[in-house]
Amino acid sequence: MRYELTLDAFILRLKSKQLTDKRTGQNVQYEVNDAAQAAFAIFFMQSGSFLAWQRHLQQAKGKSNAGTVFKMERIPTDTHIRNLLDPVSPSEFSDEYRFLLGQLAESGYLSQWHVLDRRLAFSLDGVYYFSSKKISCAKCQRHEHEHGTVYLHSAITPVVVAPEQPHVLPYVPEFIIPQDGQEKQDCEMNAAKRWVQQEADVLRQHRAFLLGDDLYSRQPLCEMVVSSGGDFIFVAHRDSHPALYTVVDAVAHLGRIATFSHRHWNGRYGETWTYRFLNDVPLCAGDDALVVNWCDLQITHEETGEVLYRNEWVTSLLLEEGNLPEVVACGRARWKSENENNNVLKNHGYQIDHNFGHGQEHLSTTLLTLNLLAFLLHTIVQVADQIYQQVRRALGARRTFFNDVEALLRYLIFSDWRSILKFMFDQLELEPD
């Protein structure tokens, strides 16, 4: 495993970062980096009590895994973590996502996500992660209801996906927050545009294309993606694209839409997958309409004729019978944003709906950024660390692994993350693959 992809290397990078510190004077009890490492440790360990147990260990043995594994000089209290991280912008951690993606590419592991001739697919989706009628900050969105104002936090959480890859790679989030000099509330579409501009170099480097639901298949964003050197495959429903479907229906009426089918066995019964595609159609009405390529897929039960699935997309990729199944498979992979990203973040240990701390500046957004980095590190070790993979297979459930790690770190001192994995590997009497 490449050293730069290990948790130990990431912790050292986190420790060396020059993070915003607005304090003045000499009475500085904790370092800002200790607060960042402490928050990351809680998210990586998926344990809100991790720091408390490390304080007990520090008192009993004079040292703790917070210091040896997570490299904290001192273990900050929850209050100090919140106060120290509130002025720290989430953008101060954005380079860590880019660095790790680059290391995955250099080491060859990123090839597991390559699609359409070694390209990357970034799926965009918005997620709400905070809601309150009482707690708010300057970064909150405000929704007015008949029963009062609701304060919200949401973000676009891009992930690298591939149709046959069960794991996703979280990438730099873009927060939906009030923008300086703007009177209107921010929205998911504007956040997506900012993200495309911000990540244009990375998108070009990986010949990336974007995936998204019907919200994203609007001309301004599509034009921005293409002008940035990327491509897109966005869902495009009939009711939101009347001009597009006027053309599609007219060509279909003439019998000139390319169509082909194949049989698929799903393990229980046969399915008929029918593809249609049409190149060079206007995305919307008007002489300046962006020209796109359209396709759809309908899956029917072979025996009953029941329609099991249907969806349609627009794309900047030229369509032909040879590449259409893979293009459609990529378009369908956008569901991984919901299933393997948002659902995991909410229900499988990351608890992004939980208010770990709100603050008055950046705290809520910065904590989510560190939580997503923990998720990314979990994914990296899952695909790149052989010892971790073997230990996980031996223990079975993911939760069992983290429960065992937490128990070990509650009573024993380890020098680093590698030592923990090696200890578990040896105690389970495993043999190298």
N, C-alpha and C positions, 0 to 999 in steps of 0.2 A: 504494500500500500504506500502511495506517495506521501511523504511526511507532511506536506502542506495540507493534506486532506484529513489529517487526524484531529481529534478534539484537542489534544495537547498543543498542537501548533496553533489552533484557533485561539485557545485561551491566552497564549503568549502574545498573539497579535492584538487581542482585546486589551490586554494589560498595557501594551505599548502605545495605544491610541492617545492622541492629544484631544481630549474631550473638553467641551465648554465648562468652565468653572468660574462663576461670577462672584465667588466669595473673596473678601478682602481681609487683611489682617493675618495674624499669626496663629490664631486659635482654630486650627484645622485638625479635627479629630480623625476624619476618614477621607480617603482619596475618592474622587469621582469615579475612577476606574474600578475601585473596589465595589462601588454601588452597581456599576454596569455588570461586573463579573458576578456579583451576588444575584442580581435579577436573572441573568442568563442561567446561572446554576439552578435556580428554582425551576425555570422553564425546562431546562435540559433534563433535570432529575424528575420533573413532573411531580414535585412534592413541595407543598407550601410549608411543611415543617422541617425541611432540610437544614436551613440555617440555624434553627433553634437547637436541633440535635448536635450540630457542629459547635455551637457555643458550649454545650455540656461537655463535649469531647475536649474542647480547648481548656476548660476549667479542670478536667480530670487528668489530662495527659500533657498539657502545656502546648499542644498543637492540634490541628484538625485538618480534615480533608478540604475544608474551605480554603486553607492556606496551601496545602501540598498539591492538591489536584486542580483547584480553581484559582490558585495563585493570588488570593486576597492577602493583603498585608494585615488587615484587621477585618473582622466580620461586622458589617454595619447593621444597625437595627432597621426594621421595616420603615420607620419614620425617616431615618437618614437616607435610605435608598430613594424614597419618594422625593425628598427635598433636593437631593443631589442630582437626580436625573431629570427633574422638571425643566431646568434650562437647557438640557441637551436635546438638540434636534434629532429626529430620526434619520435625517440625511447624513448625519455623521457616521452612520453604520452602513450606508448604501454601498460603499466600496467593498465591503466584506462579501456581499452577494456576487459582485462582479469578479472578485478575486477567486472565490470558490468555483464559480462557473468556468473561469479560465483554467483553473487547476484540473477540473474534471475533463476539460477538453484536451489539455496537454497530456494527461495520464491515459487517455483513451476511454475512460469510463463514460464520458458523455455520448459516445457512439450508441449506447443503449437507448438513447432518446432520438437518434437520427431518423428522419423520415424524408421521403421524396428526394432521394439523392443527397443524403448527408445534410439536410436542413433541420432547423429547430422550429418547433411549434410552441408559441407562447399563448396560453389560453387566458383571456381576461374575464374577470367577474368581480362584481361588487359584493361586499359583505358588511353587515352591521355588526358591531362588536360592543356597543355600549348604548344604553337607553336609560334615562332618568327624568323625573319631573322636578327633582330638587338639586341634583349636582350638575354643575355646568362649568365651562371654561370658554375662553375666547376662541378656541378651535372647534367648538361644538356647532353642529347644524341645529337649527330650530324648526320644529314642526308644530304649527298651531292647530289645536283641536278644540272641540267645544268644551272639553273638561280642563283645558289649560295647555301650557307649552310643554312639549316633550323635547329634551335635549338628547342629541344622538351623535355617535361617532361611526363613521363608515370609511371604507377604503377599497381600492381596487387591489386585489392580491393576485398578481400574475403568477402562473406556474408553467414550467416546461412540461409538456405532456407528449406521449406517443401512444398510438392505439393499443399496442400489445404490451406496453410497459405498465405494471401495476403501481409503480411509484411515480410521484410528481416531484419536481424540483421547485420549491418556492423561490421567488425572485423578488427584486426590489418592489415594495408596495408603493402605491401613490394614494395619499390620504385626501378624502373629500372634505375639505375644510374651507372656511371663508378666506377668500383671496384678497390681498392688499389692493386697495383702490377699486374694488368691485362691490357694487351695491347688491346685486343679485346673489342668492345663495349658490354655492358651488354644487356641481352635479357630477354624476358618474361619467358622462360624456366628456366634460371638460377635463376631468382627472385623467381620462384615457389619452386625451390629446397631449397633456403635459408629460405623461409617461412616455409616449412615443417620441416626443422631442428630446426628452432627457436621456433615453436609452438608444437613440438612433445609431450610435457607433457600435454598440453591442449587437443590435439587430442586423446591421450590415455585416459585421464580422461573421455571424453565424447563418447568414442568408435566411434570416428568420421570416416566418409568416405568423400572423395573428389569428386567433380563433375567438369567437364570441357569439353571443345570442343576437336576437333581432335588434336589440337596442343599438348595437355597434354598426349595423349596415346602413349608415347614413353617409351621404356624399362628403361632408367636410372631413370626417375621420378617415374614410377610405382614401381620399386624395392625399391626406397627410401621410398615411402609411406608405403609399406608393412613392410619394416625393421623397420620403426618407430612405428609399431603397429597399423597402420590404414588400411583402405581399399579405393578402388576407383571405380567409375563408370564414365568412359570417353568415349566420342564419338570416334568411330574408323571407318573412311571411307575406302572404298574399294581401292581407288587410292593411299592411303598412307600406306596401310598394305597389300601388295601383297602376302606375305608368309602366313599370317593369312587366307586370303580369298581363297588361293589355297586349304587349308585344309577344310575350311567351304564348298566350292563348291564341293569338292570330296565327303564329307559326305552327302551333300544334293543330289548329283547325285545318291547315293546309297539308298536314301530315309530314312536315319537314323537320320535326325535332328528332334528333338522333336518339334511338332507344335500343337498349339491349338488356337481356336478363340472364341470370344463372341460378342454378339450384343450390341451396345450402341446407345441410343437415345439422340441426342444432342438438342432436343427441336424443331427441324424443320424436321429432317429426320433421318432415321436409318443409322448407320455406322457398318461396320464389322471390328473388331480389331483382327488382326492375329499376334500372337507371335511365334517366333522360338528361340530356345536356344541350345547351345552346350558347354559342359564343357570340360576343359583340352585341350586347343588348344594353339599352340605357337604364341606369340605376333609378332614375327619377325623370320627371317631366322637365322640359326646357331644352333649349339649344346647347346649353353648357353642361348637359348631363354627362356624368362619368360613364364611360363604356365599360361594362363588366361582363363576366361569363357566369351563366346560371346552370344549376343542376338540381336534380332531386332524386330521392330514393324512396321506393315503396316496397315494403316487405309484406307478403301475404302468406297465409297458411296454405300449403300445397293442396290439401284435401278439401278444406271448407271454404277457401277463398277469403277468409276473414283478413282484414287489413290489420297487421300487427304493429306496424311502424310506418311513419311517413314524415319526411322533413325536406326542406329545400334550402339552398345556399346560393350566395353570390361570391365570386372570387375574382382576384386579379390574375390567377393562374390560367393559362390556356388549357382548355379541356379537350381530351380525346379519349377514345374508348380504352386505350392502354393505361392511362393514368387515373381515370375517373374513380375506380374502386378505392384507390389509396387516398385520393383527395377527399372523398366522402368519409372514409374511415377517420381521417384527421379531423374533418368537420364535426363528426360525431364525438370525437375525443374531448371536445370542450366540456362534456359532462363530468370529466375528471376534476374540473374546478370545483364542482359542487360535491361530488362523491368522495374523491381522494384528498381534497384540500379543505373546503369549508366545513364539511361534515366531520372530518377528522379533527380539525381545530376546535370545533364546538363540543364534540362528544367523546373524544378519545385521549384525554389527558392534558390537552393544552388549555382548555377552558377559556377561550378568548372572550366569551360572554361575561366572565367574571370580572368585577372591577378590582383589579390589583392595585389601582391607584389612579386618580384622575388628574390632580394637579391644576395649575392655572396657566401653564405654558405648553410644554410638549409631553408631559409625563405619559398620558394615555397612549399617544402615538408611538413614543419611544419604547414603551413596554411591549406593545404589539410587535414592533420591529424586532426586538430581542427574542420574543416568543417565536416568530417566524424563522429567525436564525437557528433557534434550537431545533425546530422542525426540519430545517435544511440539513443540519448536522446529523440528525437522526437518519435522514434518507441517505446521506453520503456513507455513513458507516454501514448501513444496510446493504449497499451495493458494492462497496469498495473494501471493507475490512473483513478478511476471511475469518479471523478469530471470533469477531463479533457474530458473524453469520453462523458459525458452528455452535457457539454458546446459545444463541437464540433458537436454533433448531433443537438443541438438546432440552431446553427449558419449555419450548412450546409457545405459550401465550406471551405476547409482548409485555403485558402487565406483570406477569411472573418475573420476567427479567428485571424490570425496574424496581419491583418490590424487593428482589434479592439484592440488587445493587444498593438500594437505600439501607437495607438491613446491614450489609457489610460495612458501609461507610458510617453507620451509627456506632460501631464498636471497634473497627480496625482502622489503622492509618495506612494509606497508600501513597506512594510517591507521585503517581500520575494515573491518568485514565488507562494507559496501556497495562499498568501493573494490576489494575482491577480485573481487566479482561483476562490477563494471563493467570491470575489466581483462580478465577472461575473456571477457566479452561482446564487447569490442572486438577482442581477439586472434582470436576465432573469426569475426570480420567478420559478426556477426549484425545483422539489422535489426529494429527494434521491431515487435511484432505490431500 
